[in-house]
């Protein structure tokens, strides 16, 4: 059986014939086009690390009443999305190892069905992760520019509706993607969603940092200390910008992979890029490993609660 991997359906250009793919591979047979042979154990280790880290983030937010706010609820949902990536990766890696070592014997139809279910879980986590990053950016934008009206704008009820809508939309979109993965329209919609959210967050962060620059200039000219609220808001903007940068670096190659599948499936250079698919998967898992570290180091309250969770100070 061929090696399974998350998002198997998007590994290779489905809209190119086998002959064209073969010719492209021959034409791009340089040593740098051979891809990387990444052991399954590395996927397993990174998945375990990510799972533990994000569990700690969720536990810390649930434990500390001071973190029971829409902003941290959105961060908690983002951590859950990262956990889904880890859980699905761990499930598939264990599944693969059991099959490869002959410890599990299943019919090919059942194997394909299970792989599709795991692919669906990962696709759902992809959409939900990107969506919650956008939601957190909007929430931070409201905090900075509409501080006095924040609690009336972002009520708990609206936060719950937002979270439920994101999870529902993620589930539906992942089901449609796996069911109709042969349609180029589906891939274009996924790529378009990624680009839309990226542009949205960039616009919001540029506006926030324009305010930050103006605020710091005012402080230096008036020689006044910054207020606690504005300093905290600007610090939050920096944190979310780091999250955005990490997300773009980790997920960008995968979405570029999708763009090449649609635009140049038989081009030799595109074929070379396809051969590094496992590296793109490693970057995706690394994103779910890095995010909790950013939460811990950028939020003093969350860092303190994480310490209490680790030391079992309940």
C-alpha positions in Angstrom: 0.0 0.0 0.0 1.3 3.5 -0.8 2.2 5.7 2.1 -0.8 7.7 3.3 -0.4 11.3 4.4 -2.7 14.0 5.6 -4.5 15.7 2.7 -3.5 12.9 0.4 -6.1 14.0 -2.1 -4.2 17.3 -2.6 -0.7 15.8 -2.8 -0.5 15.6 -6.6 -2.1 17.4 -9.5 -5.2 15.3 -10.2 -6.0 17.2 -13.4 -2.9 16.0 -15.2 -2.7 12.6 -17.0 -0.3 10.0 -15.8 1.8 10.3 -19.0 2.1 14.1 -18.6 3.1 13.7 -14.9 5.7 11.1 -15.8 7.2 13.3 -18.6 7.2 16.3 -16.2 9.0 14.3 -13.6 11.6 13.2 -16.1 12.1 16.8 -17.3 12.7 17.9 -13.7 14.8 15.1 -12.5 17.5 17.2 -10.9 18.7 16.3 -7.5 16.8 19.2 -5.9 13.6 17.8 -7.4 13.7 14.5 -5.5 11.8 15.9 -2.5 12.6 15.1 1.1 12.2 11.7 2.8 10.7 12.6 6.1 10.2 9.7 8.5 6.8 9.1 10.0 8.3 9.2 13.5 8.9 12.9 13.0 5.3 13.6 12.2 4.4 11.5 15.3 6.7 13.4 17.7 5.6 16.9 16.4 2.0 15.8 16.7 2.4 14.7 20.3 4.2 18.0 21.2 1.5 20.1 19.6 -1.3 18.1 21.3 0.2 18.5 24.7 0.9 22.3 24.2 -2.5 23.1 23.0 -4.2 21.0 25.7 -2.3 23.2 28.2 -3.5 26.4 26.5 -7.1 25.2 26.6 -6.8 24.0 30.2 -5.3 27.4 31.3 -8.1 29.4 29.7 -10.8 27.2 31.2 -9.1 27.4 34.6 -8.5 31.2 35.0 -11.7 33.2 35.3 -9.8 36.3 34.2 -9.4 34.7 30.8 -13.1 34.1 30.3 -13.6 36.7 27.7 -14.4 36.7 24.0 -10.8 37.3 23.0 -9.5 34.3 24.9 -12.4 32.1 23.9 -11.4 32.8 20.3 -7.8 31.9 21.2 -9.1 28.7 22.8 -10.9 27.8 19.6 -7.7 28.4 17.7 -5.9 26.0 20.0 -8.6 23.4 19.5 -8.1 23.8 15.7 -4.4 23.2 16.2 -5.3 20.2 18.4 -7.4 18.8 15.5 -4.4 19.0 13.3 -2.3 17.1 15.9 -5.0 14.5 16.6 -5.6 13.7 12.9 -1.9 13.6 12.2 -1.3 11.2 15.2 -4.3 9.0 14.1 -3.0 8.7 10.6 0.6 8.1 11.5 -0.3 5.4 14.0 -2.7 3.9 11.3 0.2 3.9 8.8 2.7 2.4 11.2 0.3 -0.4 12.1 -0.4 -1.2 8.4 3.3 -1.0 7.4 4.3 -3.5 10.2 1.5 -5.9 9.5 -0.2 -5.4 12.9 -3.4 -4.2 11.3 -5.1 -5.8 8.3 -8.0 -4.0 6.6 -9.7 -4.0 3.3 -8.6 -1.3 0.8 -12.1 0.2 0.8 -12.0 0.7 4.6 -8.5 2.2 4.4 -9.7 4.7 1.8 -12.7 5.6 3.9 -10.7 6.1 7.1 -8.2 8.3 5.2 -11.0 10.4 3.8 -12.4 11.0 7.3 -8.9 12.1 8.5 -8.5 14.3 5.5 -11.8 15.9 6.2 -10.8 16.5 9.8 -7.6 18.2 8.7 -9.4 20.3 6.1 -11.8 21.4 8.8 -9.0 22.4 11.1 -7.3 24.4 8.2 -10.4 26.5 7.6 -11.2 26.9 11.3 -7.6 28.0 12.1 -7.6 30.6 9.4 -11.1 31.8 10.3 -10.3 32.2 14.0 -7.1 34.1 13.2 -9.3 36.5 11.3 -11.8 36.6 14.1 -9.1 37.4 16.6 -7.7 40.1 14.4 -11.2 41.7 14.1 -11.7 41.4 17.9 -8.3 43.1 18.6 -9.2 45.8 16.1 -12.5 46.5 17.9 -10.6 46.6 21.2 -8.2 49.3 20.0 -10.5 51.5 17.9 -13.8 51.0 19.8 -12.5 50.5 23.3 -15.4 52.2 25.1 -18.0 50.3 23.1 -16.1 46.9 23.0 -18.3 45.1 25.6 -21.5 46.2 23.8 -20.2 45.3 20.4 -18.5 41.9 21.3 -21.0 40.4 23.7 -20.7 36.9 25.0 -23.7 35.9 22.9 -22.2 37.3 19.7 -18.9 35.5 20.5 -20.7 32.2 20.9 -22.6 32.7 17.7 -19.3 33.6 15.9 -17.6 30.5 17.2 -20.5 28.2 16.3 -20.7 29.7 12.8 -17.0 29.1 12.2 -17.1 25.5 13.3 -20.2 24.8 11.2 -18.8 26.5 8.1 -15.5 24.6 8.6 -17.3 21.3 8.8 -19.4 21.9 5.7 -16.6 23.3 3.6 -14.3 20.4 4.5 -17.0 17.9 3.6 -17.5 19.6 0.2 -13.8 19.8 -0.4 -13.2 16.1 0.2 -16.4 15.1 -1.8 -15.7 17.3 -4.8 -11.9 17.5 -4.7 -11.6 16.9 -8.4 -13.3 20.2 -9.1 -10.9 23.1 -9.8 -13.6 25.4 -8.5 -13.4 23.9 -5.1 -9.6 24.5 -4.9 -10.0 28.0 -6.2 -12.6 28.7 -3.5 -10.1 27.4 -0.8 -7.3 29.5 -2.3 -9.5 32.6 -2.5 -10.6 32.2 1.1 -7.0 32.0 2.2 -6.0 35.1 0.2 -9.1 37.0 1.5 -8.4 36.3 5.1 -4.7 37.2 4.6 -5.6 40.5 3.0 -8.2 41.2 5.7 -5.7 40.6 8.5 -2.9 42.6 6.8 -5.2 45.6 6.4 -6.3 45.5 10.0 -2.8 45.1 11.4 -1.4 47.9 9.2 -4.1 50.2 10.5 -3.4 49.1 14.1 0.3 49.7 13.7 -0.3 53.1 12.1 -2.2 54.0 15.3 0.7 52.5 17.3 3.3 54.7 15.5 1.1 57.8 15.9 0.6 57.0 19.6 4.3 56.5 20.3 5.1 59.7 18.4 2.6 61.6 20.6 4.1 60.1 23.8 7.6 61.1 22.7 6.5 64.7 21.9 4.5 65.2 25.0 6.8 63.0 27.2 3.8 61.2 28.8 3.8 57.6 29.9 1.6 55.3 27.8 -1.7 54.3 29.4 -2.1 50.7 30.5 -5.0 50.0 28.2 -3.4 51.3 25.1 -0.1 49.6 25.9 -1.9 46.3 26.4 -3.8 46.7 23.2 -0.6 47.5 21.2 1.1 44.5 22.8 -1.8 42.4 21.7 -1.5 43.7 18.2 2.2 42.7 18.1 1.2 39.2 19.4 -1.4 38.7 16.7 1.0 40.0 14.0 3.5 37.4 15.1 0.8 34.8 14.9 -0.1 36.0 11.4 3.5 35.8 10.3 4.0 32.3 11.6 0.7 31.2 10.0 1.8 32.7 6.6 5.2 31.0 6.7 3.8 27.6 7.8 0.7 27.5 5.6 1.9 29.6 2.6 3.8 26.8 0.9 0.8 24.5 1.1 -1.5 27.0 -0.5 1.1 27.9 -3.1 1.1 24.1 -3.8 -2.7 24.3 -4.4 -2.2 27.2 -6.7 0.3 25.3 -8.8 -2.0 22.3 -8.9 -4.6 24.5 -10.6 -2.3 26.6 -12.8 0.6 24.4 -14.0 0.1 20.7 -13.1 2.5 19.4 -15.8 5.2 22.1 -15.7 8.6 20.5 -14.7 9.3 23.2 -12.1 5.8 22.8 -10.6 6.4 19.1 -10.4 9.6 19.8 -8.4 7.6 21.8 -6.0 5.0 19.0 -5.6 7.8 16.7 -4.5 8.2 18.7 -1.3 4.7 18.1 -0.1 5.8 16.3 3.1 7.9 19.4 4.0 4.8 21.5 3.7 3.0 19.1 6.1 5.8 19.4 8.6 5.5 23.2 8.4 1.7 23.0 9.0 2.3 20.9 12.2 5.0 23.3 13.3 2.5 26.1 13.2 0.4 24.3 15.8 3.5 23.8 17.9 4.6 27.4 17.7 1.3 29.1 18.4 1.0 28.0 22.1 4.6 29.2 22.7 3.6 32.6 21.4 0.6 32.7 23.8 2.7 31.7 26.8 5.5 34.3 26.2 3.3 37.2 25.1 0.5 37.0 27.7 1.6 37.3 31.3 -1.7 36.2 32.7 -1.8 33.1 30.4 1.9 32.4 31.2 1.1 32.4 34.9 -1.9 30.2 34.6 0.1 27.7 32.4 2.6 27.5 35.1 -0.1 26.7 37.6 -1.6 24.0 35.3 1.8 22.4 34.7 2.5 22.3 38.5 -1.1 21.1 39.2 -1.9 24.2 41.3 -5.6 23.9 40.9 
